[in-house]
Structures are given as C-alpha cells and as structure tokens.
Amino acid sequence: MVRVVGIDHLVIRVGDYERSKRFYGRLFTFLGFEVLGDYGDTIGWTNGKTRFWIGEADAEGKKRPYRIGDIGFHHYAFELRSRKDVDDLQAFLRGEHVTIVDPAAEYYDDYYAVFFLDPDGLKLEGMKYGEAAAAAGAEI
C-alpha cells in the first residue's frame, strides 16, 4: 500500500508578487526558514522540513480577489514548538501590522493558535497542540 510520509511543499499564487515576496520573506525569516530557490517569478523557503512557494497569479486569476469561503485553500497552519512561540509570532505580526483575524488563544482543548492574513487575504495560522498534556505527562 502506498503511504504518504509527509507534505513536501505548498505552492500558492499571489496577486502582487513583490508585495507577497516581502511579506513572506519577513515572516519566514522570523520563523527560521531560508530561501530554497528564487527564480524571479517564483520563490520558495524551507526550514529543512517544510517548503512553501509563491508565484504570481495570472491575469485571469487576478480578476477577483481571494475570499475565505471560496473553493480551495482555507488556511495553512504552521506547527510551532510552544505556546510562547505562538505569542512571539503574534507580537511579530502586530509589529509588522499584519491583520490578525483571531488572536492567540486556546481554540480547542489544548490547542493554542493565532490566525492571520497574508497580503491577499489567505488565512495562515501559527499553532501548538498538546503542550498542556505533554507537561502533565499525558499522551496526545
């Protein structure tokens, strides 16, 4: 049987390549990523485990802005090491004047996250699951 062993990469299309390149460049530097490849119209970052690429949308794709609720991408979550990292990410986002749609909080039992938007309104998340259970010695 074929088995998936991980997600290799995500590629998104953006409305303004240079604006998004700056946004993701600052975000990924903060999150410990490095540029994997820059081809002028496509750029990717990696932390050695996760790869994230952006490329500019074509003319047809730019006719209507992204709207949460459309078919397709809903949000992408970056698993962080700790709740403190979630709080640090939120502070970074505020300093960058990024739109935070749901501030750092516990959204589910032992699931702590902050939700924010990229320049095109794509929803992103920084999250930590299971920290309280791990501290208590429970399995998650």
Rosetta constraint file for C-alpha pairs under 8 A:
AtomPair CA 7 CA 50 HARMONIC 7.45 0.50
AtomPair CA 8 CA 49 HARMONIC 7.75 0.50
AtomPair CA 8 CA 50 HARMONIC 6.41 0.50
AtomPair CA 8 CA 51 HARMONIC 6.36 0.50
AtomPair CA 9 CA 50 HARMONIC 6.30 0.50
AtomPair CA 9 CA 51 HARMONIC 4.50 0.50
AtomPair CA 9 CA 52 HARMONIC 5.53 0.50
AtomPair CA 9 CA 53 HARMONIC 7.37 0.50
AtomPair CA 10 CA 51 HARMONIC 6.52 0.50
AtomPair CA 10 CA 52 HARMONIC 5.00 0.50
AtomPair CA 10 CA 53 HARMONIC 6.10 0.50
AtomPair CA 11 CA 52 HARMONIC 6.02 0.50
AtomPair CA 11 CA 53 HARMONIC 4.52 0.50
AtomPair CA 11 CA 54 HARMONIC 5.56 0.50
AtomPair CA 11 CA 55 HARMONIC 7.49 0.50
AtomPair CA 12 CA 53 HARMONIC 6.38 0.50
AtomPair CA 12 CA 54 HARMONIC 4.99 0.50
AtomPair CA 12 CA 55 HARMONIC 6.46 0.50
AtomPair CA 13 CA 54 HARMONIC 5.74 0.50
AtomPair CA 13 CA 55 HARMONIC 4.96 0.50
AtomPair CA 13 CA 56 HARMONIC 5.17 0.50
AtomPair CA 13 CA 57 HARMONIC 4.82 0.50
AtomPair CA 14 CA 20 HARMONIC 6.79 0.50
AtomPair CA 14 CA 54 HARMONIC 6.74 0.50
AtomPair CA 14 CA 55 HARMONIC 6.13 0.50
AtomPair CA 14 CA 56 HARMONIC 4.84 0.50
AtomPair CA 14 CA 57 HARMONIC 5.31 0.50
AtomPair CA 14 CA 120 HARMONIC 6.62 0.50
AtomPair CA 15 CA 20 HARMONIC 7.97 0.50
AtomPair CA 15 CA 56 HARMONIC 6.04 0.50
AtomPair CA 15 CA 57 HARMONIC 5.73 0.50
AtomPair CA 15 CA 62 HARMONIC 5.94 0.50
AtomPair CA 15 CA 65 HARMONIC 7.89 0.50
AtomPair CA 15 CA 120 HARMONIC 6.49 0.50
AtomPair CA 16 CA 20 HARMONIC 6.15 0.50
AtomPair CA 16 CA 56 HARMONIC 6.57 0.50
AtomPair CA 17 CA 21 HARMONIC 5.88 0.50
AtomPair CA 17 CA 41 HARMONIC 7.45 0.50
AtomPair CA 17 CA 54 HARMONIC 7.84 0.50
AtomPair CA 17 CA 55 HARMONIC 6.58 0.50
AtomPair CA 17 CA 56 HARMONIC 5.14 0.50
AtomPair CA 18 CA 22 HARMONIC 6.25 0.50
AtomPair CA 19 CA 23 HARMONIC 6.31 0.50
AtomPair CA 19 CA 119 HARMONIC 7.38 0.50
AtomPair CA 20 CA 24 HARMONIC 5.93 0.50
AtomPair CA 20 CA 54 HARMONIC 7.97 0.50
AtomPair CA 20 CA 118 HARMONIC 7.57 0.50
AtomPair CA 20 CA 119 HARMONIC 6.29 0.50
AtomPair CA 21 CA 25 HARMONIC 5.70 0.50
AtomPair CA 21 CA 43 HARMONIC 7.61 0.50
AtomPair CA 21 CA 54 HARMONIC 7.65 0.50
AtomPair CA 22 CA 26 HARMONIC 6.23 0.50
AtomPair CA 23 CA 27 HARMONIC 6.21 0.50
AtomPair CA 23 CA 118 HARMONIC 7.39 0.50
AtomPair CA 23 CA 119 HARMONIC 7.39 0.50
AtomPair CA 24 CA 28 HARMONIC 5.71 0.50
AtomPair CA 25 CA 29 HARMONIC 6.01 0.50
AtomPair CA 26 CA 30 HARMONIC 6.25 0.50
AtomPair CA 27 CA 31 HARMONIC 6.25 0.50
AtomPair CA 28 CA 32 HARMONIC 6.07 0.50
AtomPair CA 28 CA 33 HARMONIC 4.99 0.50
AtomPair CA 28 CA 34 HARMONIC 7.19 0.50
AtomPair CA 28 CA 45 HARMONIC 7.19 0.50
AtomPair CA 29 CA 33 HARMONIC 5.44 0.50
AtomPair CA 29 CA 34 HARMONIC 6.69 0.50
AtomPair CA 30 CA 92 HARMONIC 7.99 0.50
AtomPair CA 32 CA 47 HARMONIC 6.28 0.50
AtomPair CA 33 CA 45 HARMONIC 5.89 0.50
AtomPair CA 33 CA 46 HARMONIC 5.02 0.50
AtomPair CA 33 CA 47 HARMONIC 4.37 0.50
AtomPair CA 33 CA 48 HARMONIC 7.92 0.50
AtomPair CA 34 CA 45 HARMONIC 5.31 0.50
AtomPair CA 34 CA 46 HARMONIC 5.48 0.50
AtomPair CA 34 CA 47 HARMONIC 6.32 0.50
AtomPair CA 35 CA 43 HARMONIC 7.43 0.50
AtomPair CA 35 CA 44 HARMONIC 5.88 0.50
AtomPair CA 35 CA 45 HARMONIC 4.31 0.50
AtomPair CA 35 CA 46 HARMONIC 6.42 0.50
AtomPair CA 36 CA 43 HARMONIC 7.52 0.50
AtomPair CA 36 CA 44 HARMONIC 5.26 0.50
AtomPair CA 36 CA 45 HARMONIC 4.82 0.50
AtomPair CA 36 CA 46 HARMONIC 5.82 0.50
AtomPair CA 36 CA 51 HARMONIC 7.98 0.50
AtomPair CA 37 CA 43 HARMONIC 5.64 0.50
AtomPair CA 37 CA 44 HARMONIC 5.42 0.50
AtomPair CA 37 CA 45 HARMONIC 7.14 0.50
AtomPair CA 38 CA 42 HARMONIC 6.07 0.50
AtomPair CA 38 CA 43 HARMONIC 4.36 0.50
AtomPair CA 38 CA 44 HARMONIC 6.58 0.50
AtomPair CA 39 CA 43 HARMONIC 6.12 0.50
AtomPair CA 41 CA 55 HARMONIC 5.91 0.50
AtomPair CA 41 CA 56 HARMONIC 6.69 0.50
AtomPair CA 42 CA 53 HARMONIC 7.00 0.50
AtomPair CA 42 CA 54 HARMONIC 5.69 0.50
AtomPair CA 42 CA 55 HARMONIC 4.43 0.50
AtomPair CA 42 CA 56 HARMONIC 7.26 0.50
AtomPair CA 43 CA 53 HARMONIC 5.58 0.50
AtomPair CA 43 CA 54 HARMONIC 5.65 0.50
AtomPair CA 43 CA 55 HARMONIC 6.76 0.50
AtomPair CA 44 CA 51 HARMONIC 6.73 0.50
AtomPair CA 44 CA 52 HARMONIC 5.43 0.50
AtomPair CA 44 CA 53 HARMONIC 3.98 0.50
AtomPair CA 44 CA 54 HARMONIC 6.40 0.50
AtomPair CA 45 CA 51 HARMONIC 5.65 0.50
AtomPair CA 45 CA 52 HARMONIC 5.42 0.50
AtomPair CA 45 CA 53 HARMONIC 6.44 0.50
AtomPair CA 46 CA 50 HARMONIC 5.48 0.50
AtomPair CA 46 CA 51 HARMONIC 4.46 0.50
AtomPair CA 46 CA 52 HARMONIC 6.53 0.50
AtomPair CA 47 CA 51 HARMONIC 7.08 0.50
AtomPair CA 57 CA 61 HARMONIC 5.44 0.50
AtomPair CA 57 CA 62 HARMONIC 6.22 0.50
AtomPair CA 58 CA 62 HARMONIC 6.36 0.50
AtomPair CA 59 CA 63 HARMONIC 6.64 0.50
AtomPair CA 65 CA 120 HARMONIC 7.14 0.50
AtomPair CA 66 CA 70 HARMONIC 7.54 0.50
AtomPair CA 66 CA 120 HARMONIC 6.48 0.50
AtomPair CA 66 CA 121 HARMONIC 6.41 0.50
AtomPair CA 66 CA 122 HARMONIC 7.10 0.50
AtomPair CA 67 CA 121 HARMONIC 7.04 0.50
AtomPair CA 67 CA 122 HARMONIC 7.85 0.50
AtomPair CA 68 CA 74 HARMONIC 6.25 0.50
AtomPair CA 68 CA 121 HARMONIC 7.64 0.50
AtomPair CA 68 CA 122 HARMONIC 7.25 0.50
AtomPair CA 68 CA 123 HARMONIC 7.63 0.50
AtomPair CA 69 CA 74 HARMONIC 7.03 0.50
AtomPair CA 70 CA 74 HARMONIC 7.94 0.50
AtomPair CA 73 CA 122 HARMONIC 7.82 0.50
AtomPair CA 74 CA 122 HARMONIC 7.41 0.50
AtomPair CA 74 CA 123 HARMONIC 6.63 0.50
AtomPair CA 75 CA 122 HARMONIC 6.65 0.50
AtomPair CA 75 CA 123 HARMONIC 4.64 0.50
AtomPair CA 75 CA 124 HARMONIC 5.23 0.50
AtomPair CA 75 CA 125 HARMONIC 7.12 0.50
AtomPair CA 76 CA 123 HARMONIC 6.76 0.50
AtomPair CA 76 CA 124 HARMONIC 4.94 0.50
AtomPair CA 76 CA 125 HARMONIC 6.08 0.50
AtomPair CA 77 CA 124 HARMONIC 5.85 0.50
AtomPair CA 77 CA 125 HARMONIC 4.39 0.50
AtomPair CA 77 CA 126 HARMONIC 5.73 0.50
AtomPair CA 77 CA 127 HARMONIC 6.71 0.50
AtomPair CA 78 CA 124 HARMONIC 7.78 0.50
AtomPair CA 78 CA 125 HARMONIC 5.96 0.50
AtomPair CA 78 CA 126 HARMONIC 4.87 0.50
AtomPair CA 78 CA 127 HARMONIC 6.21 0.50
AtomPair CA 79 CA 126 HARMONIC 6.07 0.50
AtomPair CA 79 CA 127 HARMONIC 5.09 0.50
AtomPair CA 79 CA 128 HARMONIC 5.76 0.50
AtomPair CA 79 CA 129 HARMONIC 7.94 0.50
AtomPair CA 80 CA 85 HARMONIC 6.27 0.50
AtomPair CA 80 CA 86 HARMONIC 6.77 0.50
AtomPair CA 80 CA 126 HARMONIC 6.38 0.50
AtomPair CA 80 CA 127 HARMONIC 5.67 0.50
AtomPair CA 80 CA 128 HARMONIC 5.43 0.50
AtomPair CA 81 CA 85 HARMONIC 6.41 0.50
AtomPair CA 81 CA 128 HARMONIC 6.56 0.50
AtomPair CA 82 CA 86 HARMONIC 6.65 0.50
AtomPair CA 82 CA 128 HARMONIC 5.74 0.50
AtomPair CA 82 CA 131 HARMONIC 6.85 0.50
AtomPair CA 83 CA 87 HARMONIC 6.34 0.50
AtomPair CA 83 CA 112 HARMONIC 6.41 0.50
AtomPair CA 83 CA 113 HARMONIC 7.85 0.50
AtomPair CA 83 CA 127 HARMONIC 7.55 0.50
AtomPair CA 83 CA 128 HARMONIC 5.90 0.50
AtomPair CA 83 CA 131 HARMONIC 7.46 0.50
AtomPair CA 84 CA 88 HARMONIC 6.05 0.50
AtomPair CA 85 CA 89 HARMONIC 6.00 0.50
AtomPair CA 86 CA 90 HARMONIC 6.26 0.50
AtomPair CA 86 CA 104 HARMONIC 6.80 0.50
AtomPair CA 86 CA 112 HARMONIC 7.52 0.50
AtomPair CA 86 CA 113 HARMONIC 6.30 0.50
AtomPair CA 86 CA 114 HARMONIC 6.60 0.50
AtomPair CA 86 CA 126 HARMONIC 5.91 0.50
AtomPair CA 86 CA 127 HARMONIC 6.14 0.50
AtomPair CA 86 CA 128 HARMONIC 7.17 0.50
AtomPair CA 87 CA 91 HARMONIC 6.30 0.50
AtomPair CA 87 CA 104 HARMONIC 6.40 0.50
AtomPair CA 87 CA 114 HARMONIC 7.98 0.50
AtomPair CA 88 CA 92 HARMONIC 6.22 0.50
AtomPair CA 89 CA 93 HARMONIC 6.13 0.50
AtomPair CA 89 CA 126 HARMONIC 7.29 0.50
AtomPair CA 90 CA 94 HARMONIC 6.18 0.50
AtomPair CA 90 CA 103 HARMONIC 7.41 0.50
AtomPair CA 90 CA 104 HARMONIC 6.83 0.50
AtomPair CA 90 CA 114 HARMONIC 6.65 0.50
AtomPair CA 91 CA 95 HARMONIC 6.21 0.50
AtomPair CA 92 CA 96 HARMONIC 6.27 0.50
AtomPair CA 93 CA 97 HARMONIC 6.13 0.50
AtomPair CA 93 CA 98 HARMONIC 5.15 0.50
AtomPair CA 93 CA 99 HARMONIC 7.73 0.50
AtomPair CA 93 CA 100 HARMONIC 7.57 0.50
AtomPair CA 94 CA 98 HARMONIC 5.92 0.50
AtomPair CA 94 CA 99 HARMONIC 7.84 0.50
AtomPair CA 94 CA 100 HARMONIC 7.78 0.50
AtomPair CA 98 CA 116 HARMONIC 7.04 0.50
AtomPair CA 98 CA 117 HARMONIC 6.89 0.50
AtomPair CA 98 CA 118 HARMONIC 7.48 0.50
AtomPair CA 99 CA 116 HARMONIC 5.63 0.50
AtomPair CA 99 CA 117 HARMONIC 5.57 0.50
AtomPair CA 99 CA 118 HARMONIC 7.81 0.50
AtomPair CA 100 CA 114 HARMONIC 7.46 0.50
AtomPair CA 100 CA 115 HARMONIC 5.95 0.50
AtomPair CA 100 CA 116 HARMONIC 4.21 0.50
AtomPair CA 100 CA 117 HARMONIC 6.54 0.50
AtomPair CA 101 CA 115 HARMONIC 5.63 0.50
AtomPair CA 101 CA 116 HARMONIC 5.27 0.50
AtomPair CA 101 CA 117 HARMONIC 7.16 0.50
AtomPair CA 102 CA 114 HARMONIC 5.84 0.50
AtomPair CA 102 CA 115 HARMONIC 4.99 0.50
AtomPair CA 102 CA 116 HARMONIC 6.92 0.50
AtomPair CA 103 CA 113 HARMONIC 7.54 0.50
AtomPair CA 103 CA 114 HARMONIC 4.98 0.50
AtomPair CA 103 CA 115 HARMONIC 6.44 0.50
AtomPair CA 104 CA 112 HARMONIC 6.75 0.50
AtomPair CA 104 CA 113 HARMONIC 5.18 0.50
AtomPair CA 104 CA 114 HARMONIC 4.23 0.50
AtomPair CA 104 CA 115 HARMONIC 7.56 0.50
AtomPair CA 105 CA 112 HARMONIC 5.42 0.50
AtomPair CA 105 CA 113 HARMONIC 5.79 0.50
AtomPair CA 105 CA 114 HARMONIC 6.81 0.50
AtomPair CA 106 CA 110 HARMONIC 6.62 0.50
AtomPair CA 106 CA 111 HARMONIC 5.42 0.50
AtomPair CA 106 CA 112 HARMONIC 4.23 0.50
AtomPair CA 106 CA 113 HARMONIC 6.47 0.50
AtomPair CA 107 CA 111 HARMONIC 5.86 0.50
AtomPair CA 107 CA 112 HARMONIC 6.11 0.50
AtomPair CA 107 CA 113 HARMONIC 6.97 0.50
AtomPair CA 108 CA 112 HARMONIC 7.38 0.50
AtomPair CA 110 CA 129 HARMONIC 5.82 0.50
AtomPair CA 110 CA 130 HARMONIC 5.35 0.50
AtomPair CA 110 CA 131 HARMONIC 6.72 0.50
AtomPair CA 110 CA 132 HARMONIC 6.08 0.50
AtomPair CA 110 CA 133 HARMONIC 7.19 0.50
AtomPair CA 111 CA 127 HARMONIC 7.12 0.50
AtomPair CA 111 CA 128 HARMONIC 5.96 0.50
AtomPair CA 111 CA 129 HARMONIC 4.46 0.50
AtomPair CA 111 CA 130 HARMONIC 6.55 0.50
AtomPair CA 112 CA 127 HARMONIC 5.62 0.50
AtomPair CA 112 CA 128 HARMONIC 5.34 0.50
AtomPair CA 112 CA 129 HARMONIC 6.34 0.50
AtomPair CA 113 CA 125 HARMONIC 6.69 0.50
AtomPair CA 113 CA 126 HARMONIC 5.55 0.50
AtomPair CA 113 CA 127 HARMONIC 4.10 0.50
AtomPair CA 113 CA 128 HARMONIC 6.37 0.50
AtomPair CA 114 CA 125 HARMONIC 5.65 0.50
AtomPair CA 114 CA 126 HARMONIC 5.44 0.50
AtomPair CA 114 CA 127 HARMONIC 6.52 0.50
AtomPair CA 115 CA 123 HARMONIC 6.79 0.50
AtomPair CA 115 CA 124 HARMONIC 5.71 0.50
AtomPair CA 115 CA 125 HARMONIC 4.41 0.50
AtomPair CA 115 CA 126 HARMONIC 6.64 0.50
AtomPair CA 116 CA 123 HARMONIC 5.68 0.50
AtomPair CA 116 CA 124 HARMONIC 5.31 0.50
AtomPair CA 116 CA 125 HARMONIC 6.22 0.50
AtomPair CA 117 CA 121 HARMONIC 4.97 0.50
AtomPair CA 117 CA 122 HARMONIC 5.35 0.50
AtomPair CA 117 CA 123 HARMONIC 4.62 0.50
AtomPair CA 117 CA 124 HARMONIC 5.90 0.50
AtomPair CA 118 CA 122 HARMONIC 5.30 0.50
AtomPair CA 118 CA 123 HARMONIC 6.58 0.50
AtomPair CA 118 CA 124 HARMONIC 7.17 0.50
AtomPair CA 130 CA 134 HARMONIC 6.03 0.50
AtomPair CA 130 CA 140 HARMONIC 5.99 0.50
AtomPair CA 131 CA 135 HARMONIC 6.15 0.50
AtomPair CA 132 CA 136 HARMONIC 6.25 0.50
AtomPair CA 133 CA 137 HARMONIC 6.20 0.50
AtomPair CA 133 CA 138 HARMONIC 5.03 0.50
AtomPair CA 133 CA 139 HARMONIC 6.71 0.50
AtomPair CA 133 CA 140 HARMONIC 6.58 0.50
AtomPair CA 134 CA 138 HARMONIC 5.55 0.50
AtomPair CA 134 CA 139 HARMONIC 6.68 0.50
AtomPair CA 134 CA 140 HARMONIC 7.26 0.50
